[in-house]
Amino acid sequence: DPGDAALTDIALVLARTGRPMTAARDIEITTTETALGWPVACAQAGDTSVFIRQAPAGPGLLVEITTKTAAEHDALRVTLDGCALHPAFPDGDDVA
């Protein structure tokens, strides 16, 4: 299988650079509509789901993130314009 050779080459390059290989997560993106016809985008990866829809009371966006397990919740990292939102204070500081 030619894919196996490519993966071996990639692993060798990563080993030489000192960066560990991390298992990639499948991310599925879908779109749907609410009962009222509003568009909703959904991203799902493992036990995490992200829904993006228009805010019900205005022109803004509502982003909802749900996790199914405590481990998934603890591994989640969320940023907005470069500022950490979750975990709120990743280094124990008062500034995100």
C-alpha positions as CSV (number, residue, x, y, z in Angstrom):
1,D,0.0,0.0,0.0
2,P,1.6,3.3,-1.0
3,G,-0.1,5.1,1.9
4,D,1.9,3.0,4.4
5,A,5.2,4.2,2.9
6,A,4.0,7.8,3.1
7,L,3.0,7.4,6.7
8,T,6.4,5.8,7.5
9,D,8.2,8.7,5.8
10,I,6.1,11.2,7.8
11,A,6.8,9.4,11.0
12,L,10.6,9.5,10.3
13,V,10.5,13.2,9.6
14,L,8.5,13.9,12.8
15,A,10.9,11.7,14.8
16,R,13.9,13.7,13.5
17,T,12.3,17.0,14.5
18,G,11.5,15.8,18.0
19,R,7.8,16.3,17.7
20,P,5.6,13.4,18.8
21,M,2.9,12.1,16.5
22,T,-0.6,12.7,17.7
23,A,-3.6,10.7,16.6
24,A,-5.7,12.8,14.2
25,R,-9.4,13.2,15.0
26,D,-12.1,12.9,12.4
27,I,-14.2,16.0,12.2
28,E,-17.6,15.9,10.5
29,I,-19.2,19.1,9.4
30,T,-22.9,19.2,8.5
31,T,-25.6,21.8,7.9
32,T,-29.3,21.7,8.6
33,E,-32.2,24.0,9.3
34,T,-34.3,24.6,12.4
35,A,-38.0,24.0,12.3
36,L,-38.4,27.7,11.4
37,G,-36.0,27.4,8.5
38,W,-32.9,29.0,10.1
39,P,-29.5,27.5,9.0
40,V,-27.5,25.6,11.6
41,A,-23.9,24.3,11.1
42,C,-22.7,21.4,13.2
43,A,-19.1,20.2,13.7
44,Q,-18.7,16.9,15.5
45,A,-15.4,15.3,16.6
46,G,-15.5,12.4,19.0
47,D,-17.5,13.4,22.0
48,T,-17.6,17.1,21.2
49,S,-20.3,18.9,19.2
50,V,-20.3,22.5,18.1
51,F,-23.5,24.1,16.8
52,I,-23.4,27.5,15.1
53,R,-26.7,29.3,14.5
54,Q,-28.1,32.8,14.4
55,A,-28.9,34.2,17.8
56,P,-32.7,34.0,18.4
57,A,-33.1,37.6,19.5
58,G,-30.9,39.4,17.0
59,P,-28.4,39.4,14.1
60,G,-25.5,37.9,16.1
61,L,-24.3,34.3,16.2
62,L,-24.9,31.7,18.9
63,V,-22.1,29.1,19.3
64,E,-23.0,26.1,21.5
65,I,-20.4,23.5,22.5
66,T,-21.4,20.3,24.2
67,T,-19.2,17.4,25.4
68,K,-20.3,13.9,26.4
69,T,-17.5,13.1,28.9
70,A,-15.5,14.8,31.6
71,A,-12.3,13.8,29.7
72,E,-13.5,15.5,26.6
73,H,-14.5,18.6,28.6
74,D,-11.1,18.8,30.2
75,A,-9.3,18.4,26.8
76,L,-11.4,21.1,25.1
77,R,-9.7,24.4,24.2
78,V,-11.8,27.4,23.1
79,T,-10.5,30.8,21.9
80,L,-12.2,33.9,20.7
81,D,-10.0,36.4,18.9
82,G,-6.9,34.8,20.4
83,C,-8.2,34.9,24.0
84,A,-8.7,31.7,25.9
85,L,-12.4,31.1,26.9
86,H,-12.0,27.5,28.0
87,P,-10.3,26.6,30.1
88,A,-11.0,30.1,31.4
89,F,-7.5,30.5,33.0
90,P,-5.3,27.8,31.6
91,D,-2.3,28.8,33.6
92,G,-4.1,29.7,36.8
93,D,-3.8,33.4,36.0
94,D,-6.6,35.9,36.2
95,V,-6.1,36.8,32.5
96,A,-7.1,34.5,29.8
